[in-house]
Each structure stands twice: as C-alpha cells, then as structure tokens.
Amino acid sequence: MLMKVLLAPVMGPISGVVWIAEQIQERTNTEFDAQENLHKRLLSLQLSFDIGEISEEDFEAQEEEILLKIQALEEESRLAALAEEYEDWQEELEVTSEADSEPTLVLLS
C-alpha cells in the first residue's frame, strides 16, 4: 500500500498512457471491422447484381448508401488523426511554454 502511494506520481502517468493506447487500439479495431464489413457488403451487392438477383436501380441505390458509409468512416478516421496531431502539438507547446516560464538564476558581478 505504501509503495502504491509513493509510486503514484510516477505510475499514474504511465498507467494513463497505457489506458489511452488501449482505447486507441480498440477504436482502430472497431473502425477496421466496420470498413471491412462494408466492403464485404459492397462485394456481395455486386455479385447479386451480376447474377441478376437485383435490378440496376436497387444496385445503384444500395451501392451509393454503402459508399457513403465507407466515405464517412474514412473521414472520421482522418479527423481523429488530425485531432490527435493537434493534441500532440498542444502538449509540445505547453511543455515549451512551461520550460520558458521557469525562473532563471542571474548572477550579477
């Protein structure tokens, strides 16, 4: 118990970074699965059209719907990556400004 309290300032940030990495991995897997499923649906739709199970109008309507969903997922992934880059940039800026604001010792002779 005492060790946990003493190591909290060191282990807290490490645990936080690990948790964030796990969340990013989970979200990436979910998005990849969603995109993969949409691509499979698109392929299945194309096959159904090719063998004459659905009309051209139905094919085009369903294809557009699936393609819009794929595009939305890709846009969401792109925006998430930009947001992450922005957060990294902000953290670097904060570290830089904290370093600049530290008092310096000036010796006068």
C-alpha positions as CSV (number, residue, x, y, z in Angstrom):
1,M,0.0,0.0,0.0
2,L,2.8,2.4,0.9
3,M,4.6,1.6,-2.3
4,K,1.5,2.4,-4.3
5,V,1.3,5.8,-2.7
6,L,5.0,6.5,-3.1
7,L,5.0,5.4,-6.8
8,A,1.7,7.2,-7.7
9,P,3.4,10.3,-9.2
10,V,5.4,8.0,-11.5
11,M,3.0,5.2,-12.2
12,G,-0.1,7.4,-12.6
13,P,1.0,9.0,-15.9
14,I,2.3,5.6,-17.2
15,S,-1.0,3.9,-16.4
16,G,-2.8,6.8,-18.2
17,V,-0.7,6.4,-21.3
18,V,-1.3,2.6,-21.3
19,W,-5.0,3.2,-21.0
20,I,-5.0,5.7,-23.8
21,A,-3.1,3.3,-26.1
22,E,-5.6,0.5,-25.3
23,Q,-8.5,2.8,-26.2
24,I,-6.9,3.8,-29.5
25,Q,-6.2,0.2,-30.3
26,E,-9.8,-0.8,-29.5
27,R,-11.2,2.0,-31.6
28,T,-8.9,1.2,-34.5
29,N,-10.1,-2.4,-34.5
30,T,-13.7,-1.4,-34.4
31,E,-13.3,1.0,-37.3
32,F,-11.4,-1.5,-39.3
33,D,-14.1,-4.2,-38.7
34,A,-16.8,-1.7,-39.8
35,Q,-14.9,-0.8,-43.0
36,E,-14.2,-4.5,-43.8
37,N,-17.9,-5.4,-43.3
38,L,-19.0,-2.5,-45.6
39,H,-16.5,-3.7,-48.3
40,K,-17.9,-7.2,-48.0
41,R,-21.5,-5.9,-48.3
42,L,-20.4,-4.0,-51.4
43,L,-18.9,-7.1,-53.0
44,S,-22.0,-9.1,-52.1
45,L,-24.2,-6.5,-53.7
46,Q,-22.1,-6.5,-56.8
47,L,-22.4,-10.3,-57.1
48,S,-26.1,-10.1,-56.6
49,F,-26.4,-7.6,-59.4
50,D,-24.1,-9.6,-61.7
51,I,-26.2,-12.8,-61.3
52,G,-29.4,-10.9,-61.8
53,E,-30.9,-11.1,-58.3
54,I,-31.4,-7.3,-58.0
55,S,-32.2,-4.6,-60.5
56,E,-29.8,-1.9,-61.6
57,E,-31.8,0.7,-59.7
58,D,-31.7,-1.3,-56.5
59,F,-28.0,-1.9,-57.0
60,E,-27.2,1.8,-57.6
61,A,-29.2,2.9,-54.6
62,Q,-27.7,0.4,-52.2
63,E,-24.2,0.9,-53.7
64,E,-24.4,4.7,-53.1
65,E,-25.6,4.1,-49.5
66,I,-22.6,1.7,-48.7
67,L,-20.1,4.0,-50.4
68,L,-21.3,7.0,-48.4
69,K,-20.9,5.0,-45.2
70,I,-17.4,4.0,-46.2
71,Q,-16.6,7.6,-47.0
72,A,-18.0,8.7,-43.6
73,L,-15.8,6.2,-41.8
74,E,-12.7,7.3,-43.7
75,E,-13.4,10.9,-43.0
76,E,-14.0,10.1,-39.3
77,S,-10.6,8.3,-39.2
78,R,-8.9,11.2,-40.9
79,L,-10.4,13.7,-38.5
80,A,-9.4,11.6,-35.5
81,A,-5.9,11.5,-36.7
82,L,-5.9,15.3,-37.2
83,A,-7.3,15.8,-33.7
84,E,-4.5,13.5,-32.2
85,E,-1.9,15.5,-34.1
86,Y,-3.4,18.7,-32.8
87,E,-3.4,17.4,-29.2
88,D,0.3,16.3,-29.6
89,W,1.1,19.8,-30.9
90,Q,-0.7,21.4,-27.9
91,E,1.2,19.2,-25.5
92,E,4.5,20.2,-27.1
93,L,3.6,23.9,-26.9
94,E,2.6,23.6,-23.2
95,V,6.0,21.9,-22.4
96,T,7.8,24.6,-24.3
97,S,6.0,27.4,-22.6
98,E,6.5,25.7,-19.2
99,A,10.2,25.5,-19.8
100,D,10.3,29.1,-20.9
101,S,8.5,30.3,-17.7
102,E,10.9,28.6,-15.3
103,P,12.8,31.2,-13.3
104,T,16.5,31.5,-14.1
105,L,19.3,32.5,-11.8
106,V,21.2,35.5,-12.9
107,L,24.5,36.3,-11.2
108,L,25.4,39.9,-11.1
109,S,29.0,40.8,-10.6
